[in-house]
């Protein structure tokens, strides 16, 4: 009987060895894992040539390999499954985490893999920190690529509508520099802290992680949600089952290392920017210690002297708090967008840009600002009883409807879209302000020019 049991268990072991990934001695595992990933990458390239897209996941790639009669081995030579991460419809990562089984950092062994990032620019844009303790609109162009304060790393957000993900990826700006990916798949906005090895990012809408403001330590690859510390004792303190939030990151002051964000409880339905951008929803905090994490909140009385004009009523400035050289065409086009001039010309350039930015993380912001431009045009034309006002309103309504349905957009922008849709459908111009617009003489209209709007008194 003992002999039979031994034989039985030996048989199970043999089956496991045959079915599982092959074991390789440690000194050969790295080289052979590289070969495995290169073979997977060739299958992936074949998939791309066939479908003009890249697979959603490894299962789809496996099915393609089997149908095409190609070999498919998704395991590295450490016995672990290779990670395939689709970033968007063009970019991806294939990685083996090596012997330690965790993502590389500067102090850990470099991961083995292939990263389709979209080129390795020598230069890039970086964030210019606030000079006053007064928040400013988020510098949207930096989503496409943002250099660290010491210019040694670049962080970039990739949006994939097919997989409903927003991955934040960091690359060291050296040949064969390491790549790191944030653990949260729904990152919305981010900025480097002055330290150069920490990133603050916002993330909402995940079923795995809570909505919040996160700090990512790139030296240790550890992430912490700061939201409970930020909201503790406030009317927004996160309690109960519903912990959904709207969050908009609106700047970092370098000298004081103070982070600013608007935070509000999230619910289903529209969000009025007038309500969201009130001082009651503005929070400022300093990170005073990292182990354990401690923060110091700005007192509410400090906000009495800031935010003189609500953020959504300031004339849009695409270059605000941005310096350096554009690392992508989208960045270059974005910072050249007009914010004054003839309505038709301004809207035309924005509309052209929106067509080019569909696959970029800046796209939902484009929809929001373009909706605002149509709203302002509608307001001007309505004041002149011009028939084209209704045409302009219809365009704005259509764009706001697209924004509220665009799932990868930050949740606060989607809710802005719902509010804009309701407002324009009911014939009401938006309270937000984007540009200083003029309109030439129209048939039957003696007015030569509409005065530029005062952002402070808009509507």
C-alpha positions as CSV (number, residue, x, y, z in Angstrom):
1,X,0.0,0.0,0.0
2,X,2.8,2.4,0.9
3,X,4.5,1.6,-2.5
4,X,1.2,2.4,-4.3
5,X,0.9,5.8,-2.5
6,X,4.4,6.7,-3.3
7,X,3.9,5.8,-6.9
8,X,0.7,7.9,-7.0
9,X,2.3,11.0,-5.6
10,X,5.3,10.6,-7.8
11,X,2.9,10.4,-10.8
12,X,1.3,13.7,-9.7
13,X,4.7,15.3,-9.4
14,X,5.7,14.1,-12.9
15,X,2.4,15.5,-14.3
16,X,3.1,18.9,-12.7
17,X,6.6,19.0,-14.0
18,X,5.4,18.2,-17.5
19,X,2.5,20.8,-17.4
20,X,4.2,23.6,-15.6
21,X,6.9,26.0,-16.7
22,X,10.3,24.5,-17.1
23,X,12.9,25.1,-14.4
24,X,16.1,26.6,-15.3
25,X,19.2,27.3,-13.2
26,X,19.3,30.9,-12.0
27,X,22.4,31.9,-14.0
28,X,20.6,30.9,-17.2
29,X,17.1,32.0,-16.4
30,X,17.6,35.6,-17.3
31,X,19.0,34.9,-20.8
32,X,16.4,32.3,-21.5
33,X,13.6,34.6,-20.2
34,X,14.7,37.2,-22.6
35,X,14.4,34.7,-25.5
36,X,10.9,33.7,-24.3
37,X,9.8,37.4,-24.2
38,X,11.3,38.0,-27.7
39,X,9.3,35.1,-29.1
40,X,6.1,36.4,-27.4
41,X,6.8,39.8,-28.9
42,X,7.2,38.3,-32.4
43,X,3.8,36.7,-32.0
44,X,2.4,40.0,-30.8
45,X,3.9,41.8,-33.8
46,X,2.2,39.3,-36.1
47,X,-1.1,39.9,-34.3
48,X,-0.6,43.7,-34.9
49,X,0.1,43.2,-38.6
50,X,-3.0,41.0,-39.0
51,X,-5.5,43.1,-36.9
52,X,-4.0,46.6,-37.0
53,X,-4.3,46.6,-33.3
54,X,-2.6,44.9,-30.3
55,X,-4.3,42.2,-28.2
56,X,-6.4,43.1,-25.2
57,X,-4.7,40.5,-23.0
58,X,-2.6,37.3,-23.1
59,X,-5.7,35.1,-23.7
60,X,-6.4,36.9,-26.9
61,X,-2.8,36.6,-28.0
62,X,-2.8,32.8,-27.1
63,X,-6.0,32.3,-29.3
64,X,-4.3,34.1,-32.2
65,X,-1.1,32.0,-31.8
66,X,-3.1,28.8,-31.8
67,X,-5.1,29.7,-34.9
68,X,-2.0,30.8,-36.7
69,X,0.0,27.6,-35.7
70,X,2.6,29.6,-33.7
71,X,4.2,28.4,-30.5
72,X,3.0,30.2,-27.4
73,X,4.7,30.1,-24.0
74,X,3.6,32.8,-21.5
75,X,6.0,31.7,-18.7
76,X,9.5,33.1,-18.0
77,X,12.3,30.8,-16.9
78,X,11.8,31.7,-13.3
79,X,8.5,29.8,-13.4
80,X,6.4,33.0,-13.4
81,X,3.8,34.2,-15.9
82,X,5.1,37.0,-18.1
83,X,3.1,40.2,-17.6
84,X,1.5,41.7,-20.7
85,X,0.2,45.2,-20.1
86,X,-1.7,46.9,-22.9
87,X,-1.3,50.7,-22.4
88,X,-3.3,51.8,-25.4
89,X,-4.0,50.7,-29.0
90,X,-0.3,51.1,-30.0
91,X,1.8,50.8,-26.8
92,X,2.4,47.9,-24.5
93,X,4.8,46.2,-22.1
94,X,5.9,42.6,-21.9
95,X,7.8,41.9,-18.7
96,X,9.4,39.3,-16.6
97,X,10.0,40.4,-13.0
98,X,13.0,38.2,-12.6
99,X,14.1,36.2,-9.6
100,X,12.5,38.5,-7.0
101,X,9.1,38.5,-8.7
102,X,8.5,42.2,-8.2
103,X,8.7,45.3,-10.3
104,X,12.2,46.8,-10.6
105,X,13.4,50.0,-8.9
106,X,16.7,51.9,-9.0
107,X,17.9,49.5,-6.3
108,X,16.5,46.3,-7.6
109,X,17.5,44.0,-10.5
110,X,16.2,45.4,-13.8
111,X,13.2,43.6,-15.2
112,X,13.5,41.7,-18.4
113,X,11.1,42.8,-21.1
114,X,10.0,44.8,-24.1
115,X,8.4,48.2,-23.7
116,X,6.6,50.0,-26.5
117,X,6.6,53.5,-25.1
118,X,6.6,55.6,-28.2
119,X,10.2,56.7,-28.6
120,X,12.7,58.1,-26.1
121,X,12.8,61.9,-26.4
122,X,16.0,63.6,-25.1
123,X,13.9,66.6,-23.9
124,X,10.5,67.1,-22.5
125,X,8.1,69.4,-20.6
126,X,8.3,69.8,-16.9
127,X,6.1,71.4,-14.2
128,X,6.8,74.9,-13.0
129,X,5.7,74.9,-9.3
130,X,3.4,77.5,-8.0
131,X,5.0,80.7,-6.7
132,X,2.1,81.7,-4.6
133,X,-0.2,79.6,-2.3
134,X,-3.0,79.9,-4.9
135,X,-4.1,76.9,-7.0
136,X,-4.2,77.0,-10.8
137,X,-5.9,74.7,-13.4
138,X,-4.1,71.4,-14.0
139,X,-1.4,71.7,-16.7
140,X,-3.1,69.2,-19.1
141,X,-0.2,68.9,-21.6
142,X,1.9,67.2,-18.9
143,X,-0.3,64.1,-19.1
144,X,1.5,63.3,-22.4
145,X,4.9,63.4,-20.7
146,X,6.3,65.1,-17.7
147,X,10.0,65.2,-16.7
148,X,11.0,64.9,-13.1
149,X,12.5,68.0,-11.4
150,X,16.0,66.7,-12.0
151,X,15.1,65.8,-15.6
152,X,16.3,62.2,-15.2
153,X,12.9,60.5,-15.5
154,X,9.7,61.0,-17.5
155,X,6.2,60.1,-16.4
156,X,3.4,59.6,-18.9
157,X,-0.2,58.6,-18.7
158,X,-1.6,56.1,-21.2
159,X,-5.4,55.8,-21.8
160,X,-6.9,52.6,-23.2
161,X,-10.7,53.0,-23.9
162,X,-10.9,49.3,-24.9
163,X,-9.7,48.0,-21.5
164,X,-11.0,51.1,-19.6
165,X,-7.6,51.8,-18.1
166,X,-5.4,54.8,-17.4
167,X,-1.8,53.6,-16.6
168,X,0.9,55.9,-15.3
169,X,4.3,54.8,-16.6
170,X,7.7,56.2,-15.6
171,X,10.9,55.8,-17.6
172,X,14.4,56.6,-16.7
173,X,15.8,58.9,-19.4
174,X,18.8,56.9,-20.3
175,X,19.5,54.2,-22.9
176,X,17.8,51.0,-21.6
177,X,16.5,52.9,-18.6
178,X,14.1,51.1,-16.4
179,X,10.3,51.3,-16.6
180,X,7.9,51.4,-13.7
181,X,4.1,51.3,-13.7
182,X,1.8,52.5,-10.9
183,X,-0.3,49.9,-9.2
184,X,-3.5,51.9,-9.8
185,X,-5.1,51.4,-13.2
186,X,-7.3,54.5,-13.1
187,X,-4.9,57.3,-12.6
188,X,-6.4,60.7,-13.6
189,X,-3.9,63.5,-13.0
190,X,-0.3,63.5,-11.6
191,X,2.6,65.8,-10.7
192,X,6.1,65.2,-9.5
193,X,6.9,66.3,-6.0
194,X,10.0,68.5,-5.7
195,X,12.0,65.6,-4.2
196,X,12.2,64.0,-7.6
197,X,11.4,60.5,-6.6
198,X,7.8,60.9,-5.5
199,X,4.7,61.4,-7.6
200,X,1.4,62.6,-6.4
201,X,-1.5,61.3,-8.4
202,X,-5.3,61.2,-8.3
203,X,-7.4,58.1,-9.1
204,X,-11.1,57.4,-9.0
205,X,-13.5,54.8,-10.4
206,X,-11.7,51.6,-9.4
207,X,-13.4,48.6,-7.9
208,X,-10.1,47.5,-6.4
209,X,-8.7,50.7,-5.0
210,X,-10.5,53.5,-3.2
211,X,-10.8,57.0,-4.8
212,X,-8.1,59.3,-3.5
213,X,-4.9,61.2,-3.8
214,X,-2.0,58.8,-3.8
215,X,1.7,59.3,-3.2
216,X,4.0,56.9,-5.1
217,X,7.6,56.4,-3.8
218,X,9.7,55.4,-6.8
219,X,12.7,54.3,-4.7
220,X,10.6,51.7,-2.9
221,X,7.7,51.3,-5.3
222,X,5.3,51.8,-2.5
223,X,2.1,53.7,-2.8
224,X,-0.2,55.2,-0.1
225,X,-3.6,56.8,-0.2
226,X,-3.5,60.1,1.5
227,X,-7.2,60.8,1.4
228,X,-8.2,59.8,4.9
229,X,-5.4,62.0,6.4
230,X,-6.5,64.9,4.2
231,X,-10.2,64.7,4.9
232,X,-10.0,63.7,8.6
233,X,-12.2,65.9,10.7
234,X,-13.7,67.7,7.6
235,X,-17.3,67.4,6.4
236,X,-16.0,65.2,3.6
237,X,-14.4,62.7,6.0
238,X,-14.6,59.3,4.2
239,X,-16.9,57.1,6.3
240,X,-19.5,54.5,5.5
241,X,-19.9,52.3,2.5
242,X,-19.9,55.1,-0.2
243,X,-16.4,56.4,-0.5
244,X,-16.7,57.9,-4.0
245,X,-15.0,61.2,-4.6
246,X,-14.5,63.8,-7.4
247,X,-10.9,65.0,-7.3
248,X,-9.0,67.7,-9.4
249,X,-5.3,68.2,-8.7
250,X,-4.6,71.9,-9.0
251,X,-0.9,72.5,-8.2
252,X,2.1,72.2,-5.9
253,X,3.9,75.0,-4.2
254,X,7.7,74.2,-4.3
255,X,9.0,76.2,-1.4
256,X,6.2,75.1,0.9
257,X,5.8,71.7,-0.8
258,X,2.0,72.2,-0.5
259,X,-0.3,70.2,-2.7
260,X,-3.6,71.6,-3.7
261,X,-6.7,69.7,-4.8
262,X,-10.5,70.2,-5.0
263,X,-12.3,67.3,-3.5
264,X,-16.0,66.6,-3.3
265,X,-18.2,63.6,-2.5
266,X,-19.1,61.9,-5.8
267,X,-22.6,60.8,-6.7
268,X,-24.4,59.8,-9.9
269,X,-25.5,62.6,-12.1
270,X,-24.2,66.1,-13.1
271,X,-21.6,68.2,-11.3
272,X,-21.9,72.0,-11.4
273,X,-18.4,73.6,-11.6
274,X,-19.7,76.6,-9.6
275,X,-20.3,74.2,-6.7
276,X,-17.2,72.0,-7.2
277,X,-14.7,75.0,-7.4
278,X,-16.0,76.6,-4.2
279,X,-13.4,77.3,-1.5
280,X,-15.2,74.8,0.8
281,X,-13.9,72.0,-1.5
282,X,-10.3,73.2,-1.7
283,X,-7.7,71.3,0.3
284,X,-4.0,72.1,0.8
285,X,-1.5,69.9,2.6
286,X,2.2,69.4,3.2
287,X,3.8,66.0,3.5
288,X,5.9,66.3,6.6
289,X,7.1,62.7,7.0
290,X,7.2,59.7,4.7
291,X,7.8,56.8,7.2
292,X,5.2,56.7,8.5
293,X,3.4,59.2,6.3
294,X,2.3,62.4,8.0
295,X,0.8,65.5,6.6
296,X,0.0,69.0,7.7
297,X,-3.2,70.6,6.5
298,X,-3.6,74.3,5.6
299,X,-6.1,76.0,7.8
300,X,-9.4,76.9,6.2
301,X,-8.8,80.6,7.0
302,X,-5.8,80.5,4.6
303,X,-8.1,80.0,1.7
304,X,-9.8,83.4,2.3
305,X,-7.0,85.1,0.4
306,X,-6.7,82.6,-2.5
307,X,-8.8,81.6,-5.5
308,X,-9.8,85.2,-6.3
309,X,-11.4,83.9,-9.5
310,X,-12.9,80.4,-9.7
311,X,-10.7,78.1,-11.8
312,X,-13.4,77.4,-14.4
313,X,-14.0,81.2,-15.0
314,X,-10.4,82.1,-15.8
315,X,-9.3,82.5,-19.4
316,X,-7.7,79.2,-20.4
317,X,-3.9,79.3,-20.7
318,X,-2.4,76.2,-22.3
319,X,1.2,77.2,-21.2
320,X,0.4,77.8,-17.6
321,X,3.1,76.3,-15.3
322,X,4.7,74.4,-18.2
323,X,8.3,74.8,-19.3
324,X,10.8,72.8,-21.4
325,X,10.4,71.3,-24.9
326,X,7.5,69.3,-26.2
327,X,8.2,65.6,-26.5
328,X,5.1,64.8,-28.6
329,X,3.1,66.4,-31.4
330,X,0.0,66.5,-29.1
331,X,1.9,68.6,-26.6
332,X,3.1,71.0,-29.2
333,X,-0.4,71.4,-30.7
334,X,-1.9,71.8,-27.2
335,X,0.3,74.6,-26.0
336,X,-0.3,76.4,-29.3
337,X,-4.1,76.4,-29.0
338,X,-5.7,79.9,-29.3
339,X,-7.5,81.5,-26.4
340,X,-8.6,84.7,-28.2
341,X,-9.8,85.8,-31.6
342,X,-12.6,85.2,-34.1
343,X,-15.0,82.6,-32.9
344,X,-15.0,80.6,-36.1
345,X,-11.2,80.5,-36.3
346,X,-10.7,79.7,-32.6
347,X,-13.3,76.9,-32.7
348,X,-11.9,75.6,-36.0
349,X,-8.4,75.1,-34.5
350,X,-9.8,73.4,-31.4
351,X,-12.0,71.2,-33.4
352,X,-9.1,70.1,-35.6
353,X,-7.0,69.4,-32.5
354,X,-9.8,67.3,-31.0
355,X,-9.7,65.0,-34.0
356,X,-6.0,64.5,-33.6
357,X,-6.1,63.9,-29.8
358,X,-8.7,61.2,-29.7
359,X,-6.2,58.6,-28.5
360,X,-4.5,61.0,-26.0
361,X,-5.2,61.5,-22.3
362,X,-5.8,65.2,-23.1
363,X,-8.9,64.3,-25.2
364,X,-11.6,64.6,-22.5
365,X,-10.1,68.1,-21.5
366,X,-10.4,69.0,-25.2
367,X,-14.0,68.1,-25.2
368,X,-14.7,70.1,-22.0
369,X,-12.9,73.3,-23.3
370,X,-14.5,73.0,-26.7
371,X,-17.9,72.6,-25.2
372,X,-17.2,75.9,-23.3
373,X,-16.2,77.6,-26.5
374,X,-19.4,76.7,-28.2
375,X,-21.3,77.8,-25.1
376,X,-19.6,81.2,-25.2
377,X,-20.3,81.5,-29.0
378,X,-24.0,80.6,-28.3
379,X,-24.1,83.3,-25.6
380,X,-22.7,86.0,-27.9
381,X,-24.9,85.1,-30.9
382,X,-28.0,84.8,-28.7
383,X,-27.4,88.4,-27.5
384,X,-27.7,89.4,-31.1
385,X,-30.8,87.3,-31.8
386,X,-28.8,85.5,-34.5
387,X,-30.2,82.3,-35.9
388,X,-26.8,80.6,-35.9
389,X,-27.0,80.6,-32.1
390,X,-29.1,77.4,-32.1
391,X,-26.6,75.7,-34.4
392,X,-23.7,76.6,-32.1
393,X,-25.7,75.4,-29.1
394,X,-26.4,72.1,-30.8
395,X,-22.7,71.5,-31.4
396,X,-21.9,72.2,-27.7
397,X,-24.7,69.9,-26.6
398,X,-23.3,67.1,-28.8
399,X,-19.8,67.5,-27.5
400,X,-20.9,67.6,-23.8
401,X,-22.9,64.4,-24.5
402,X,-19.8,62.8,-25.8
403,X,-17.8,63.8,-22.8
404,X,-20.3,62.4,-20.3
405,X,-20.2,59.0,-22.2
406,X,-16.4,58.9,-22.5
407,X,-15.7,56.4,-19.8
408,X,-11.9,56.9,-19.6
409,X,-12.3,60.6,-18.7
410,X,-11.6,61.7,-15.1
411,X,-14.9,61.3,-13.2
412,X,-15.2,65.0,-12.4
413,X,-14.9,65.9,-16.1
414,X,-17.6,63.3,-17.0
415,X,-19.9,64.9,-14.5
416,X,-19.1,68.3,-15.8
417,X,-20.1,67.0,-19.2
418,X,-23.5,65.8,-17.8
419,X,-24.1,69.3,-16.3
420,X,-23.1,71.0,-19.5
421,X,-25.4,68.7,-21.5
422,X,-28.4,69.5,-19.2
423,X,-27.6,73.2,-19.3
424,X,-27.3,73.5,-23.1
425,X,-30.2,71.3,-23.7
426,X,-32.3,73.7,-21.7
427,X,-30.9,76.7,-23.6
428,X,-28.7,78.0,-20.8
429,X,-25.0,79.0,-21.5
430,X,-22.4,77.6,-19.2
431,X,-20.9,79.7,-16.3
432,X,-17.4,78.5,-17.3
433,X,-15.0,80.7,-19.4
434,X,-12.4,79.6,-21.9
435,X,-11.4,82.3,-24.3
436,X,-11.9,85.9,-25.3
437,X,-13.9,85.7,-28.5
438,X,-14.9,88.2,-31.1
439,X,-17.4,87.9,-34.0
440,X,-17.3,89.9,-37.2
441,X,-20.3,91.7,-38.7
442,X,-23.1,89.4,-39.6
443,X,-25.9,90.1,-42.2
444,X,-28.4,92.5,-40.7
445,X,-26.2,93.2,-37.7
446,X,-24.5,96.6,-37.3
447,X,-22.2,95.5,-34.4
448,X,-18.6,95.4,-35.5
449,X,-17.1,93.6,-32.6
450,X,-18.2,91.9,-29.4
451,X,-16.1,93.2,-26.5
452,X,-13.9,90.6,-24.8
453,X,-15.5,89.0,-21.8
454,X,-14.2,89.8,-18.4
455,X,-13.4,86.4,-16.8
456,X,-14.2,87.7,-13.4
457,X,-17.7,88.8,-14.3
458,X,-18.5,86.2,-16.9
459,X,-22.3,85.5,-16.6
